[in-house]
Amino acid sequence: MNGEQSPREGLSDRAAFVAVEGETIVGFVVGHCTRRYGCAGELQWIDVIAERRRHGIAGLLLVAMAEWFAEQNALRVCVNVEPANTVARELYEKYGARTFHEYGMVWEDIREISTRS
């Protein structure tokens, strides 16, 4: 977040959101503005602790990140995802992403996420 390390073609605008239940962090999402793959934003990381998966937390985190991207006018947003990571791919597809190369998915307009939540 402090810019000491930067993804290829990553820009300085970055955000992170954390999901907390009580005093426990149960998930987080991180993204940044970019020029990579012709995208304006990149979802860099999302994770939810195993025992809280499939409870809608990842979706809430995606919506928060999407709202931040929209505020930055970063509407075309990509994410790298392993071809074998079917859980992540299904999540991203549920929220409107499509495959654009073997290791990448893209939202052509990230604002569409909020219509799917």
Phi, psi and omega in degrees: 000333184271003175085004179294326175236141182222133176297155178308126179065014177287144178257174187285339179287119184220155178211154175219143177231143184236136174261128183233135172240114186065243177249013184251128172285123182249350178185166177204162176218144180225139176210169180208160173283153187203173168240001184296137177057022182073016179265160176260343179216157178221125171285115187268323185200140171215138179205145175228137181301146189308315185288352179246006178289154181069027176241012177089000183294315179300321178297317178296320177295318177299319179297316178299317180293320179298319178297321178295313178303315181299320178297331179273359186060031176260086189270324177271111188237132180246166177212134173276135180209131179303139178303327182277353182276075185293329179297311180295315181300319178295321177298309182297319177297319178303326181261020167097001178284153175231155178288134175235349165199173189308320183251012185223148174232159185215144166257119180291329175218101186302338180296341180292341179303317184297337178280350182255353184276000000 
